[in-house]
Amino acid sequence: MTSRPADPNQTKFVLTEDRIPRAWYNIVADLPVPPSPVLHPGTGQPIGPADLAPLFPMALIGQEVSVEREIEIPEPVRDAYRLYRPSPLFRAHRLERVLDTPAHIYYKYEGASPAGSHKPNTAIAQAFYNKQEGTKRIATETGAGQWGSALAFAAALFDLEVKVYMVRASYDQKPYRRILMETYGASVVASPSPDTNYGRAVLAGHPDSPGSLGIAISEAVEDAAIRDDTKYSLGSVLNHVLLHQTVVGQEAIEQMAMAGEEPDLVIACAGGGSNFAGLTFPFLGQTFRGGRKYRVIAVEPEAAPSLTRGVYAYDFGDTGKLTPLVKMFTLGSDFIPEPIHAGGLRYHGMAPLVSLLKDHGDIEAQAVHQGRAFAAAVAFARAEGIVLAPESSHAIRVAIDEATAAKATGESKVILVNLSGHGHFDLAAYEKYLNGSLEDYEYTPDEAALASLPKVG
Ligand SMILES: Cc1ncc(COP(=O)(O)O)c(C=O)c1O
């Protein structure tokens, strides 16, 4: 049994460096239903390690298919984690007072990493394994620029070259993210780009394309597939990426114990699903092993609502249809989401592991318009001081909604929310919100994109 802290105003729950987890938690070991196989796009048959070898180092392929509950974190990765881990857990006393809620709100804050988000948790691991297996250069995509910054940072630590295909909408909205990546040593191009066959094909049909994560992934995969010195790296969706993020939830479990509370609700935003998985999988694992049940909510944008309005089907991870087929909630790989400011949430699909849990009823999902997300982020900034990334703003919206509902019912529930990044490079979006020119976009199903879902036996 844990006890409440002696000081009821304690605000930060901080772990020492020796509490950085020693293993990642693999939820596959505890899943209530087995995951669906990943299929080869040509044959429709389950893929094997050899199919993935041109793109990823073998250590990551091994993690992708592992059923071990714990996977040891290599010491050089833990050592790099020391630069910013363990990340702090905060009790949002001031926000609670502003909302006048009986709810207790805790937030795990990943925005204090060097790159500004949770993304280095996997970028460091991926850079390490690539270096270990002799990779010289990594190609990747980035939406908001957070993932590209994280990989550029991690690659600098392990002396690797990086080429980043940055979604055109974000490239134009966030020049400082590009400069940050270049400062770390990466080379960055707007996607669709003239540098790949796929990029050139998209530009031929749509010279003004705002791009999408799906298009940028195709470009980065093509780049890696045709060069011997280059591997591909993905910042979300895949099992091994979600795995690396579980340091977040493992620390949070320990920090909630320091606070002497158990969350009733665990909330996180979900683009490809890695930040959501990072916080929630260790909690869900406890439930699956016979422990306490939590309400777990994934928050996505109304403009790309894969979990709430998509179909659960096999689909490509990218728009160029180069990737293997995975079973996931999808809006169709040809769907191009409107250019909302939460670039990291502009994705047509969702991680297969997160999709499986949604389909099985273990987690809930809610979709939020960006205007309401920014309203919550501004309230949060004025109460707690942190200016959140637009992606994280979606999560704080739902946390505030739940705390407000608790006020109406008088329930004293405990809310834990993962705040994945800071918004210091997103101030143009805040300005739009503040001057009333921020637009909301309704999702209209793209029937052609849904009709072109691959047919799988
Ligand atoms: C700050 C931030 N939060 C959340 C996300 C969403 O990605 P994921 O669902 O993989 O965590 C991103 C993606 O770029 C991001 O930059």
The ligand as a Gaussian input file, in Angstrom:
#p B3LYP/6-31G(d) Opt

LIG

0 1
 C        4.499000      16.058000     -29.529000
 C        3.896000      14.881000     -30.219000
 N        2.919000      14.207000     -29.602000
 C        2.318000      13.161000     -30.176000
 C        2.671000      12.758000     -31.457000
 C        1.914000      11.649000     -32.082000
 O        2.658000      10.541000     -32.407000
 P        2.468000       9.201000     -31.619000
 O        1.006000       8.862000     -31.678000
 O        3.314000       8.220000     -32.282000
 O        2.911000       9.458000     -30.258000
 C        3.700000      13.410000     -32.129000
 C        4.132000      12.970000     -33.460000
 O        4.922000      13.557000     -34.136000
 C        4.319000      14.499000     -31.489000
 O        5.302000      15.168000     -32.095000

